């Protein structure tokens, strides 16, 4: 079963080494730990010359990044080789390709078919994944010694991950809840690739027998899936509870009402006193731990922290600052949660690239290189090298830039 990221190496080599000891170094190929990573593609163009050029040897440095911080018997990395002819060899000529690991292990290559069908060869690396692994692969392209006519070919190499386990889900708890609900999945041979109704979720803790995750934004009612194995139990994604009638208890909202645009107010049965809670919860998959968050009352800071925060407060109206973007008049109500609508900007740039997050022409925050920035929902600008481009922050979502 194939999953996730793979990479193709394509480089430029001409008249490669004729022996393993003189193999042409064609660089490094890396299999990312993130199984959803995009492929990296290149190609190797080479040719055979004359009687002495019977073998073309290449050496490739193979790196497999860790799939997880834990060990999982989830499968292997494998290297595949293809040949395509730019100018074909003479009819009936034998042309083969072989891949060896550092110990010299490998199987004999098969002859290339003259109709142009690519030859595919597989070498497996590893098994249980406990961290980054590196090795050298040696690729040999060879021909019949009797064939002296020059010909050209393209060698393609692909490194991919595939899974040898079949996860089994034995229990899901709870089986319903709104976005953000913490869910525990139990079973065996589990891997931290989870989806709720087809929407991917991030694991906060994981092992081969238990995974803790949260219902992601956009999740749909349906089975929870680990890798490609669905749970037999349907998980029901619920809408946040509306603020409802209160009976005779004072201090609880007295009518169902839509929350202000900044926030959603929902009753919290665990709160039995006069206090309410102000909740700033960023997407579990990308919590911006360096984002400053503060509660202001009458212009004075009464609570502050970084990243996701929950504060118990007396009922009243407060201002909330997230990355120096101030949200005015946030209502906190007794025995209720005020869930602030926030999202994350994921900036992916070089370490020397300076950026600024702009709001109405003013700079909210700035820095260098890749970073997660938490922001209230709304429209902003990102300025790089004097140019500004607009982006939107949506509740519970990560916006990539």
N, C-alpha and C positions, 0 to 999 in steps of 0.2 A: 504494500500500500504506500503510494508516494504522497508526501505532504510537503507543503511549505516552500521555502526558498531554495533556489538552485542558482548556480552561476556557470556561465560559459566563458572559457578563456579563448581569446583570439589575439594573437600577437603577430609579429613579423619575423620569420626565420628563413634563411636562404642557405641551402647546402649545409644541412645540420651535421653534427658529429657522426662519424662512421662507427664509433664504438661507444659502449656505455661510459668508458673513462673520458671520452671527449664529448659527451652529450651537451647539446646546446641548452643553456639555461633560459627558460622562457618565463621566469618570474614566479609570482605567487597567485594562487586562487584561494578565496576564502568563502566558506559556507557560513553565513550569518547564523547566530543563535535564534534570531527572530524568524520564525518559519513563514511569516508573511512578507518578508523582505523581497524587493524587486530583483529580478535577475541582472547580472552584470555580463555583458557580452563583448567578445572580441573574436579574431580568427587568426590562424597561422597559415601563411602561404609559403610553400616550399616546392622544390623540384629535385629530380634526380639527374645526375650528369655522368655519363660514360661508364666504363667497366668497373672502376674502383668504387663507385658510389652504390653499394649494395644495401647498406643500412643507413637510416636517418634516426639518430637518437636524440631525445629531448628529456630534460629534467624539469619537473614542475614541483614547486613547494606548495603543499596542500595544508590549509589551516581550517579546522572545524571549531567554530566558537561554541561556547557552552549553551545548551538549549535552556538550561535552568540552573538555579543555584543549588538544586538538589540533584541526586542521582536518579535517573530514570532509565529502565531497560527499554527505551522507546524505539530503538532502531539504529540505523547506520547512516554513514555518508558513503556515497558511491561515485566513482569517476567513470564517465562514459566517453568513448572516443568515436568519432565519425570521420570518414574519408569522403571527399568529393573531388573529382578530377577536374582540373582546369583544362588540361589536354590529356586525353586518356592514354594509358599504356597500350602496346600492341595487343591485338586479339589473342586470348589464351594466356596472357602473361599473369603470373602470380604476384599479387600485391597484398600484403597483410599488415595488420596493426596489432601490437601487443602492448599491454600496460603491466608494469611490475611495481611492487612496493619495494621498500628499502632492503628487504631480506631477499629480494630476487624472485619472490613468488609471483606467478602469473601463468596464464594458460596460453597455449599456442594460438596465434591469430589465424583466422580463416581467410581464404582468398577473397579478394574483392570481386564483385560481380561486374562484368564489363558493361552491363546495361545502365550502370550509374546508380544502383541502389547502395545507400551508405551502409558500411559495416559498423556494427555496434558492439562494444566490448565493455565489460563491467568488472571493476575491482571493488571489493567492499573494505571499508575501514571501520574499526571500532565495533561497539555493541552497546553496553551500558554507558550512558553519558554522564560524566561527573565533572566535566570541565573542558577547557580548551585542549585540543590535540593537534599536533603537527607531524607531518611526515613528508618524505619526498616520493614522488611518483616518477617512474621512468617509462617513457613511451617510445616504442620502436616501430618505425615504418620501414618495411623491407620489401624487396622484390626478388624475382628470379635472377640469379647471377648471369644467366645467359642473355637477359634482356639488356641491350646496350642503348636503345633509343631513348633520348631524354624525354621526360614527361613531367607535368606539373600537377600538384594536388593542393587541396586545402584540408588541413587537419583541424577538426573542431573537438574541444574538450568540454564536458559538462560535469559539474559537481552538484549532487543533489542529496537531499535527505529522504529517507523512507522509513516507515515504521513497521516493525515486526511484531508488535503486540496488538491485541484486540481488547481495548478497554471494556470493562464491565461495570455498569452503574447499578448499585444495590439499593441506594436510598438517596433522597433529596429532601432537605429540610431548611426552611419551610417550603411548601408547594405553591405559595401565592404571596404576592406583595407588590408594592409600587417600585418604581425605579429607585435604586439605592439600597434596597433590602439586601442584607447579608445572607448568603445562601451557602450551606455546606453540602457537598456532594461526596458520598461514600462509595467505595467499590474496590476494584483491583485493577492493576495495570493502568492506572489513570495517568494522563498527561495533561499539562496545563494549557490545553487548547479548548476553550469553552465557548458555547454560543447559546443564547436564549432565543428560540424561534428564529434562528439564522443570524442573529446579531451578536458579534463577538464580545466577550467579556474578559476582563483581566483577573488572574488569580492573585490573591493577596498572600495566601499560604497554600502550599501544595506538596503532596507526596504521592507515591504510587497507590495509596489507599484512601486518601482524603484530600479534597480541594475546598478552600474557602474563597468565595468570589462575591460580587455584588451585581444586582440586576442593572444592566447598562442602559443608558439613555437610548430610546428607540426600540427597546426590546418588545417582542410580540409574544402573545400567549402561544404556547406550544411546548414540545419536549425540549429539555435541556440536552445539549449534545456535547460529548467529550470526544474530540477528534472527529470520527464519523459515526460514533455509537450514540444513538438517542436513548434517553431515559424512557422507561415505560410509563412514567408519571408525567402528566402534563403540568407545566408551571403556568399559573394564571397571573399575568401582569395586570395589576390593579391601578386605577387612577388614584391620585392622592385624595384622601377623604375631604369632602367639603365641610366647611364650618356649619354645624347644624344647630337645631334648637337646644336650649340649655336647661329647660325645666326651671326649678326655683333657685338653683345655685347662682350666687352672685359672682360677677367677675368673668363668667364664660360668655363668649359671643352669643347674642340673642337671636340671630337669624343667619340663614345660609347666605353667604356673600362672596363674590369674587374678590380674591386678594388683590392688593395693589400690584401694578406692573412689575415692581421689583421683587415681589415675594409671594409666597403661598402660606396662609395660616391654617394649620390643621390641629384639632384637639390632640392632646397627649395624655392618655389615661394614667401614665406613670407619675404625672405631676399632680399632687394632691393638695398643695398649698396655694399660695397666692402668686407664686412665681410663674413666669413663662420662659421659653428658651428662644434664643436667637441662634440659628444654625446656618453656617457657611460651609457647604459640602461640595468640594470640587470633584470632578470625575475620578473614580478610584483608579482608573488606568493611568492617570497623569496628574497626580497631586503636586501643585507648585509649592514645594516646601519653603521656598525663599520669598513667597509673596506676602507682604505685610498686610495684616487685617486689623482694624481697630474699630471700637464702638465709641461714639462721641455723644455726650449729653451736655447741652448748653455750651457747646464749643470746647468742652474739656474731654480729654481721653479718659474713659472709665475702664475699658478692657482692651487688650491688644495681644497679638500673637502672629504666627506665620502659618500659611497653608490653611487646611480645613480646621474650623473652630466651632465649638458649641459653648454658649454662655447662658447661665440662668440669670434673669434680670427681673426687676419689678415691672409690672405693666406700665406702659407709657410709650412715648415716641422718641426714637433715637436716630442719629445719623450713623451711617456705616461707611468706613473708608476701606477700599480694596485696591491695592496698588495705587494709592492716592486718588482714586476715583471715588468721590463722595456721593453716596446714595442718601437722599434726604428723607426724613419722616418715616422711618421704618417702624411699624407698629408691633409692639410686643404685648401679648394678651395672656391673662392668667390661664394656667393649665393648658397651654397651647404652644406648638412649635411655629416659629416664623422662619420658614425655609427661604433663604435668599437665593434668587436666581443668578447663578454664576456659571462661567465656563473657563476654558483655558486656551491661551494662545501658545502654540508650540512653535518656537522660532528655530529653524535649522539653518545655520550659516557658519562660515569659517570662524575660527577662534579670534582672528584679527578684525573681523567685520563689526562695526559699530551700528547699533540700531536704536531707534526711539519709538515708543508707543505714544501716539498723538491723540488728544481729545479736544475738539474745537480749537485747534491750532496750538494748544499748549502741550508740553511734554509731561506725560504722567510718570513714565519710568524709562530707563535706558540702560544699555549695557553692551557687552561684547560676546560674540559666539552664541552657541546653542543654549536655549533656556526655555523653561516653562513659566508663563506669566498668567496669573489668575486675574480675571476681570469680571465686573457685573455684566449682565446681558446688555447688548447695544452695539453701536457701530463706532469704529475707531479707525485710525490710520497707523501704518508702520512706515517710518522714514529711514531710508538707507541711502547714504551718499547723496543727500539732498533731494532724493525722489521719495514721494509718499504714495502708498497704495492703500486703499480702503479694505477693511475686513470686518466681519460680523462675529460677535460672540453670542452663542446660543446656550440655553440652559442645559447643563449637564453634558456638554459636548466639548471636544477638543478641536480647535481650528488650527490647521497646519499652514505654516507660512515659510 
